[in-house]
């Protein structure tokens, strides 16, 4: 009887520990790195508060870098995954590739390899759709933006809506460069991301 009780205790403790150790890794570019923001103003910090307020015991790690491309992200991802051992990965990359006019095929391959590296380690991937302005040309825009739903279907990962869908066209929420969201936009981005993630975290 004592042996059975001990087994049950260990099992409960193990499950509790597993819940408490859940984490999400935000892996993106300047939008997720909070370009021009103090750390406490960045949307990733607001996301921590939203998760806590909704009783999600999930810690947040942000390893986003301003100017990051999918190629750069690929070179770092295995090391970071091994270091942090996250439960979830929020992959938000590709915008800087598009700014440089990189071939969609290369962007696809880099994202695909990052997803595979994550899945190999048992990390659940959330792939964020990236949108670009039509001034890149309709053909390139279509090829680029179709990468994300294609990968989502092929790799069976969750596709999240672009976090700037309702923000990028509002001048009062954007910096003068028209690319980066300002301080007022950060809590709104956090809500958008949280509401997109919530059904998949419950």
Long-range contacts (C-beta under 8 A, 24 or more apart in sequence): 19-57, 20-57, 21-87, 22-57, 22-58, 22-59, 22-87, 22-88, 23-58, 23-59, 23-60, 23-61, 23-84, 23-85, 23-86, 23-87, 23-88, 24-58, 24-59, 24-60, 24-61, 24-86, 24-87, 24-88, 24-89, 24-90, 24-197, 25-61, 25-62, 25-63, 25-80, 25-81, 25-84, 25-86, 25-88, 25-89, 25-90, 25-123, 26-60, 26-61, 26-62, 26-63, 26-64, 26-90, 26-92, 27-63, 27-64, 27-73, 27-77, 27-80, 27-89, 27-90, 27-91, 27-92, 27-93, 27-114, 28-64, 28-68, 28-90, 28-91, 28-92, 28-93, 28-128, 29-64, 29-65, 29-66, 29-67, 29-68, 29-69, 29-92, 29-93, 29-95, 29-96, 30-64, 30-65, 30-66, 30-67, 30-68, 30-96, 30-180, 31-64, 31-92, 31-95, 31-163, 31-164, 31-180, 31-181, 31-189, 32-62, 32-64, 32-90, 32-92, 33-62, 33-64, 33-65, 33-66, 33-68, 34-64, 34-186, 35-66, 35-175, 35-180, 36-175, 36-180, 36-182, 37-183, 37-186, 41-183, 41-186, 42-186, 43-163, 43-181, 43-185, 43-186, 43-187, 43-189, 43-190, 43-193, 44-190, 45-190, 46-186, 46-187, 46-189, 46-190, 46-191, 47-190, 47-193, 47-194, 49-190, 50-190, 50-191, 50-194, 51-194, 54-194, 54-198, 56-201, 58-87, 58-88, 58-201, 61-86, 64-92, 67-96, 68-93, 68-96, 69-93, 69-96, 69-97, 69-100, 69-102, 69-110, 70-94, 70-97, 70-102, 70-106, 70-107, 70-110, 70-111, 70-114, 71-97, 71-106, 71-110, 73-110, 73-114, 74-110, 74-113, 74-114, 77-114, 77-117, 77-118, 78-117, 81-117, 81-118, 81-121, 81-123, 82-121, 85-121, 86-123, 87-123, 87-124, 88-123, 88-124, 88-125, 88-126, 88-201, 89-118, 89-123, 89-124, 89-125, 89-126, 90-126, 90-128, 90-160, 90-193, 90-197, 91-115, 91-118, 91-125, 91-126, 91-127, 91-128, 92-128, 92-130, 92-163, 93-130, 94-130, 94-144, 94-147, 94-148, 95-130, 95-132, 98-130, 98-132, 98-136, 98-140, 98-144, 101-136, 101-140, 104-140, 104-143, 104-144, 104-146, 104-147, 107-144, 107-147, 108-147, 108-150, 108-151, 111-147, 111-151, 112-151, 112-154, 112-155, 115-151, 115-155, 115-157, 116-155, 119-155, 124-157, 124-158, 124-200, 125-155, 125-157, 125-158, 126-157, 126-158, 126-160, 126-196, 126-197, 126-200, 127-151, 127-152, 127-155, 127-157, 127-158, 127-159, 127-160, 128-159, 128-160, 128-161, 128-162, 128-163, 129-159, 129-160, 129-161, 129-162, 130-162, 131-162, 131-164, 131-165, 131-168, 158-200, 160-193, 160-196, 160-197, 161-192, 161-196, 163-189, 163-192, 163-193, 163-196, 164-189, 165-192, 166-192, 167-192
